Amino acid sequence: MRMSFRNVGERVFDNKEEALLFIKKNKKIRFKSFRNFQDAQNFAYNGYAGGGNDGGNTDSLLSSPSSLAVEKPSPFKSLKSQELVKLRKLIEKGNLAEVKKLVWENPRYLVSSGDFPTILHEGCRYNALHVSTKALNAPMTDLLLETIGNPAFTALLYDGPPTAHTYIERSDILLDLYLNTPDKALNETPLHFASKFGSVECVRRLITCSKTQVNARNKEGKTPFDVVCLRCSGASQDLKSTIRMLLSEDQYYVPVWRSSDACDAPLVGPPCKTSVTPDKLSMRRDESDITSPILEIKAFAGPMSESSARSFRTKWKREMKAGDSGSSPVLTTPTKYNVSLNSSSLNGSFQSPPTSVENSFEIVGDWGQ
């Protein structure tokens, strides 16, 4: 039997009396005890009972397919609390090289049992993104996002092929959990942290992930927009306005279109809202010709206001027409979270934005990732 709950928090209790009181509401309910909150949470999500205390008073839930699934165990050992504290301090200090080395040597630094974010601060239940955004460290946030969202990282954990669909799916789920799982203190996500501590660049990076819940609410019912710079003493109005602009719903990106075979020159498309998904934006170069190549978004600039996006596009297109394509830098095919303006991976004569515009906005990509 499966019970219906609004969220996983309603299925996990840290007080036995409360659990027994809840059970009295339905005599068919059973409970299982665990040594720590994380194991209980894992079991509540998918039936994984690893680490549970099988002795003593532990009435088992009825078996489910997910709890019976057999999977190749991870070759990586679990980490001691001292090792996790070490990683947390490295993130706080901004030691990119050492953090990267540790997490790729043992993915357990970022992925706990059941494919959940590893908790680096047990009391507040901070994950790595909570720590990096609280430290106002955008490069570290970038590194964590790129690592967590990389199927090769998840595949490494289980010694499998990085191209397998299961690892691609798992990396997507893991990224979602990292971005949207709140802490224990105020029920806040990493985006809440980036906003209230006043980190424009961390906010910018987090909102480029389509999985980020921009309007998630904390214990007080406040969204990241509501807590802008609340923990940033002396924050200027410009800083607050910039973060509010990034978090507002009226955010626009200027997309770069290109055919999948890269045979045609890329196009600078009209401004699009962040809520528009790629499948709604694919199109033919010539809609009247079914043999015309289908164009897809390969990169985009933003976020920015609608007026700024229109200005950006106009100036960019004007310079493309007026400039010498042979000598201008071109836009590279995007990595998962950012795009360089100084390489030629697109294999086409695509000019960079006008200098005045380029200095005002960051180029980011892949749309929807």
C-alpha positions as CSV (number, residue, x, y, z in Angstrom):
1,M,0.0,0.0,0.0
2,R,1.2,3.5,-0.8
3,M,0.0,6.5,1.1
4,S,-0.6,9.9,-0.5
5,F,1.6,12.7,0.9
6,R,2.2,16.2,-0.4
7,N,5.9,15.9,0.1
8,V,8.6,13.6,1.5
9,G,8.9,15.6,4.7
10,E,5.4,14.4,5.8
11,R,6.7,10.8,5.7
12,V,9.8,11.3,7.9
13,F,9.7,11.9,11.7
14,D,12.6,12.5,14.1
15,N,10.4,12.0,17.1
16,K,9.0,8.5,17.9
17,E,6.0,9.8,19.8
18,E,4.9,11.9,16.8
19,A,5.3,8.9,14.5
20,L,3.1,6.7,16.8
21,L,0.5,9.5,17.0
22,F,0.4,9.7,13.2
23,I,0.1,5.9,12.9
24,K,-3.1,6.0,15.0
25,K,-4.8,7.8,12.2
26,N,-4.6,4.8,10.0
27,K,-4.0,1.3,11.4
28,K,-2.6,0.0,8.1
29,I,0.4,2.3,8.3
30,R,3.7,0.8,9.4
31,F,7.0,2.6,10.2
32,K,10.7,1.8,10.0
33,S,13.5,3.4,12.0
34,F,16.9,4.5,10.8
35,R,20.2,5.6,12.3
36,N,20.1,9.0,10.6
37,F,17.7,11.4,8.8
38,Q,19.4,11.0,5.4
39,D,18.8,7.2,5.3
40,A,15.2,7.8,6.3
41,Q,14.7,10.4,3.6
42,N,16.2,8.1,1.0
43,F,13.8,5.3,2.0
44,A,10.9,7.7,1.9
45,Y,11.7,8.7,-1.6
46,N,12.4,5.4,-3.3
47,G,12.2,2.5,-0.8
48,Y,16.0,2.2,-0.5
49,A,16.7,0.9,3.0
50,G,20.5,1.2,3.1
51,G,21.8,2.2,6.5
52,G,18.6,1.5,8.3
53,N,18.5,0.0,11.7
54,D,17.1,-3.5,11.1
55,G,17.2,-4.4,14.8
56,G,14.7,-3.5,17.5
57,N,11.4,-1.8,16.8
58,T,11.3,-1.6,12.9
59,D,8.0,-2.5,11.3
60,S,8.8,-2.7,7.6
61,L,6.8,-1.0,4.9
62,L,5.3,-3.3,2.3
63,S,7.9,-4.0,-0.4
64,S,7.8,-1.9,-3.6
65,P,9.5,-2.5,-7.0
66,S,12.0,0.2,-6.2
67,S,13.1,-1.5,-3.0
68,L,13.5,-4.8,-4.8
69,A,15.6,-3.5,-7.6
70,V,19.1,-4.9,-7.8
71,E,21.9,-2.6,-8.9
72,K,25.6,-2.9,-9.2
73,P,27.0,-1.4,-5.9
74,S,29.2,1.7,-6.1
75,P,32.9,0.9,-5.8
76,F,33.4,4.1,-3.7
77,K,33.5,4.1,0.0
78,S,31.2,6.2,2.2
79,L,32.9,9.2,3.8
80,K,33.5,10.1,7.4
81,S,32.1,13.3,8.8
82,Q,35.6,14.7,9.0
83,E,36.1,14.2,5.3
84,L,32.9,16.0,4.5
85,V,33.9,18.9,6.8
86,K,37.1,19.1,4.8
87,L,35.2,19.5,1.5
88,R,32.9,22.1,3.0
89,K,35.9,24.2,4.2
90,L,37.5,23.9,0.7
91,I,34.4,25.2,-0.9
92,E,34.1,28.1,1.6
93,K,37.8,29.0,0.8
94,G,37.2,28.8,-2.9
95,N,39.8,26.1,-3.6
96,L,38.6,25.0,-7.0
97,A,41.4,22.7,-7.9
98,E,41.3,20.7,-4.6
99,V,37.5,20.5,-4.7
100,K,37.5,19.2,-8.3
101,K,40.2,16.7,-7.4
102,L,38.3,15.4,-4.3
103,V,34.9,15.0,-5.9
104,W,36.3,13.2,-9.0
105,E,38.4,10.9,-6.9
106,N,35.3,9.9,-4.9
107,P,31.8,11.1,-6.1
108,R,30.5,10.3,-2.6
109,Y,31.6,13.8,-1.7
110,L,28.6,15.0,-3.7
111,V,26.3,12.0,-4.0
112,S,25.1,10.1,-1.0
113,S,23.3,6.8,-0.9
114,G,20.1,6.8,-3.0
115,D,21.6,9.4,-5.3
116,F,20.8,12.3,-3.0
117,P,22.9,15.4,-2.4
118,T,25.5,14.8,0.2
119,I,24.9,16.9,3.3
120,L,28.0,19.0,4.2
121,H,26.6,20.7,7.3
122,E,24.6,18.2,9.3
123,G,22.8,20.7,11.6
124,C,21.5,23.0,9.0
125,R,21.5,20.4,6.3
126,Y,23.4,22.4,3.7
127,N,24.4,20.8,0.5
128,A,27.5,22.0,-1.5
129,L,25.5,24.6,-3.4
130,H,24.2,26.1,-0.2
131,V,27.8,26.4,1.0
132,S,29.1,27.9,-2.3
133,T,26.3,30.5,-2.6
134,K,26.6,31.5,1.1
135,A,30.3,32.0,0.4
136,L,29.4,34.3,-2.6
137,N,31.6,32.1,-4.8
138,A,30.3,32.1,-8.4
139,P,33.2,30.1,-9.9
140,M,32.8,27.4,-7.2
141,T,29.0,27.4,-8.0
142,D,29.9,26.9,-11.7
143,L,32.2,24.0,-10.9
144,L,29.6,22.3,-8.8
145,L,26.8,22.8,-11.3
146,E,29.0,21.5,-14.2
147,T,30.1,18.4,-12.1
148,I,26.6,17.5,-10.7
149,G,25.0,17.8,-14.1
150,N,27.6,15.8,-15.9
151,P,26.4,12.2,-16.7
152,A,30.1,11.1,-16.6
153,F,30.2,12.0,-13.0
154,T,27.2,9.9,-12.1
155,A,28.5,7.0,-14.3
156,L,31.8,7.2,-12.4
157,L,29.9,6.6,-9.2
158,Y,28.6,3.2,-10.4
159,D,31.4,2.4,-12.8
160,G,29.1,2.5,-15.9
161,P,29.2,4.1,-19.4
162,P,28.5,7.9,-19.2
163,T,26.4,7.7,-22.4
164,A,23.9,5.3,-20.8
165,H,20.4,6.8,-20.5
166,T,20.1,5.9,-16.8
167,Y,23.1,8.1,-15.9
168,I,21.9,11.0,-18.0
169,E,18.6,10.7,-16.2
170,R,20.2,10.4,-12.8
171,S,22.4,13.5,-13.3
172,D,19.3,15.5,-14.2
173,I,17.5,14.3,-11.1
174,L,20.6,15.0,-8.9
175,L,20.9,18.5,-10.3
176,D,17.2,19.1,-9.6
177,L,17.7,18.0,-6.0
178,Y,20.8,20.2,-5.5
179,L,19.0,23.2,-6.9
180,N,15.7,22.8,-5.1
181,T,16.2,20.9,-1.8
182,P,15.9,23.4,1.0
183,D,18.0,23.6,4.1
184,K,16.6,22.6,7.5
185,A,16.8,26.0,9.3
186,L,14.6,28.3,7.1
187,N,13.6,25.8,4.3
188,E,15.7,27.8,1.8
189,T,17.2,26.8,-1.5
190,P,20.7,27.8,-2.8
191,L,18.9,30.5,-4.8
192,H,17.5,32.0,-1.6
193,F,21.1,32.0,-0.3
194,A,22.5,33.7,-3.3
195,S,19.8,36.3,-3.2
196,K,19.8,37.2,0.5
197,F,23.6,37.3,0.7
198,G,23.7,39.6,-2.4
199,S,25.7,37.5,-4.9
200,V,24.6,38.7,-8.4
201,E,26.8,36.2,-10.2
202,C,25.6,33.2,-8.2
203,V,22.0,34.3,-8.8
204,R,22.8,34.6,-12.5
205,R,24.3,31.1,-12.7
206,L,21.5,29.5,-10.8
207,I,18.7,30.9,-12.8
208,T,20.2,29.8,-16.1
209,C,19.4,26.2,-15.0
210,S,15.9,25.5,-16.2
211,K,15.3,23.2,-13.2
212,T,15.8,26.0,-10.7
213,Q,12.5,26.9,-8.9
214,V,12.8,30.6,-9.0
215,N,9.6,31.1,-6.9
216,A,10.3,28.5,-4.2
217,R,9.1,29.7,-0.8
218,N,10.9,29.4,2.6
219,K,9.4,28.8,6.0
220,E,8.1,32.4,6.1
221,G,6.6,32.0,2.6
222,K,9.2,34.2,1.0
223,T,10.7,33.7,-2.5
224,P,14.3,34.5,-3.5
225,F,12.9,37.8,-4.9
226,D,11.5,38.7,-1.4
227,V,14.8,38.2,0.4
228,V,17.1,40.1,-1.8
229,C,20.1,41.3,0.2
230,L,18.5,40.8,3.6
231,R,21.8,39.3,4.8
232,C,24.0,41.8,2.9
233,S,24.7,44.8,5.1
234,G,25.3,48.0,3.2
235,A,24.0,46.6,-0.1
236,S,23.6,49.4,-2.7
237,Q,20.3,50.0,-4.4
238,D,22.0,49.1,-7.7
239,L,22.9,45.7,-6.3
240,K,19.4,45.1,-5.1
241,S,17.9,46.3,-8.4
242,T,20.2,44.0,-10.4
243,I,19.3,40.9,-8.4
244,R,15.6,41.8,-8.5
245,M,15.8,42.2,-12.2
246,L,17.4,38.8,-12.6
247,L,14.7,37.2,-10.4
248,S,11.8,38.9,-12.0
249,E,9.5,36.9,-14.3
250,D,10.0,39.3,-17.2
251,Q,13.5,38.0,-18.1
252,Y,14.6,37.7,-21.7
253,Y,17.3,36.0,-23.6
254,V,18.6,36.6,-27.2
255,P,18.9,33.2,-28.8
256,V,21.4,32.1,-31.4
257,W,19.9,29.7,-34.0
258,R,21.8,27.1,-36.0
259,S,21.0,24.0,-38.1
260,S,22.1,20.7,-36.5
261,D,24.5,20.1,-39.4
262,A,26.0,23.6,-39.1
263,C,25.8,24.0,-42.9
264,D,24.1,27.4,-42.7
265,A,25.2,30.6,-41.1
266,P,23.8,31.1,-37.6
267,L,21.0,33.6,-36.9
268,V,20.3,36.0,-34.0
269,G,16.7,35.4,-33.0
270,P,14.2,37.7,-31.4
271,P,14.1,38.0,-27.6
272,C,12.5,35.0,-25.8
273,K,11.3,34.6,-22.2
274,T,12.9,32.1,-20.0
275,S,9.7,30.1,-19.7
276,V,9.8,29.3,-23.4
277,T,11.2,25.8,-24.0
278,P,13.4,24.7,-26.9
279,D,10.8,22.4,-28.5
280,K,8.6,25.3,-29.0
281,L,11.4,27.3,-30.6
282,S,12.6,25.0,-33.3
283,M,11.8,26.2,-36.8
284,R,12.7,25.9,-40.4
285,R,14.8,28.5,-42.0
286,D,12.1,28.7,-44.7
287,E,8.7,27.5,-43.4
288,S,7.3,27.2,-46.9
289,D,10.0,24.7,-47.9
290,I,9.9,21.3,-46.2
291,T,13.5,20.6,-47.3
292,S,14.7,23.7,-45.5
293,P,17.0,22.9,-42.6
294,I,15.5,22.9,-39.1
295,L,17.1,25.5,-36.8
296,E,17.6,25.1,-33.1
297,I,18.8,27.3,-30.3
298,K,22.5,26.6,-29.7
299,A,23.4,29.5,-27.4
300,F,21.8,32.6,-25.9
301,A,22.7,35.9,-24.3
302,G,21.1,37.1,-21.0
303,P,19.2,37.3,-18.8
304,M,18.1,40.9,-19.4
305,S,15.0,43.1,-19.6
306,E,12.9,43.1,-22.7
307,S,14.1,46.6,-23.8
308,S,17.8,45.6,-23.3
309,A,17.3,42.4,-25.2
310,R,15.8,44.2,-28.2
311,S,18.7,46.7,-28.1
312,F,21.2,43.9,-27.8
313,R,19.7,42.1,-30.8
314,T,19.6,45.3,-33.0
315,K,23.2,46.3,-32.3
316,W,24.4,42.7,-32.8
317,K,22.7,42.3,-36.1
318,R,23.8,45.8,-37.3
319,E,27.5,45.0,-36.5
320,M,27.2,41.6,-38.2
321,K,26.1,43.3,-41.4
322,A,28.6,46.0,-41.3
323,G,31.7,44.1,-40.1
324,D,34.2,41.9,-41.8
325,S,33.2,38.4,-40.9
326,G,36.7,37.0,-41.7
327,S,38.4,39.0,-38.9
328,S,35.8,39.0,-36.2
329,P,35.7,36.6,-33.3
330,V,32.9,34.1,-33.4
331,L,30.6,32.5,-30.9
332,T,31.6,29.1,-29.7
333,T,29.2,26.1,-29.3
334,P,28.0,26.5,-25.7
335,T,29.2,24.4,-22.8
336,K,26.6,23.5,-20.3
337,Y,26.7,26.8,-18.4
338,N,28.6,29.4,-20.4
339,V,29.9,30.4,-23.8
340,S,33.2,31.9,-24.8
341,L,33.4,34.6,-27.4
342,N,36.9,33.7,-28.5
343,S,36.8,30.4,-30.4
344,S,35.3,29.1,-33.6
345,S,33.5,25.9,-32.6
346,L,30.4,27.0,-34.5
347,N,32.3,26.7,-37.8
348,G,30.7,29.8,-39.2
349,S,31.3,33.5,-39.6
350,F,29.4,34.7,-36.6
351,Q,30.4,38.0,-35.0
352,S,30.5,38.8,-31.4
353,P,28.1,41.4,-30.0
354,P,29.0,45.1,-30.2
355,T,31.5,45.9,-27.5
356,S,29.2,48.2,-25.6
357,V,26.6,45.4,-25.3
358,E,29.1,42.6,-24.8
359,N,30.4,44.3,-21.7
360,S,26.9,44.6,-20.2
361,F,25.6,41.0,-20.6
362,E,27.0,37.6,-20.1
363,I,26.7,35.0,-22.9
364,V,25.3,31.7,-21.5
365,G,24.1,28.4,-22.9
366,D,22.7,25.5,-23.2
367,W,19.1,26.7,-23.3
368,G,17.0,24.6,-20.9
369,Q,19.8,22.7,-19.3
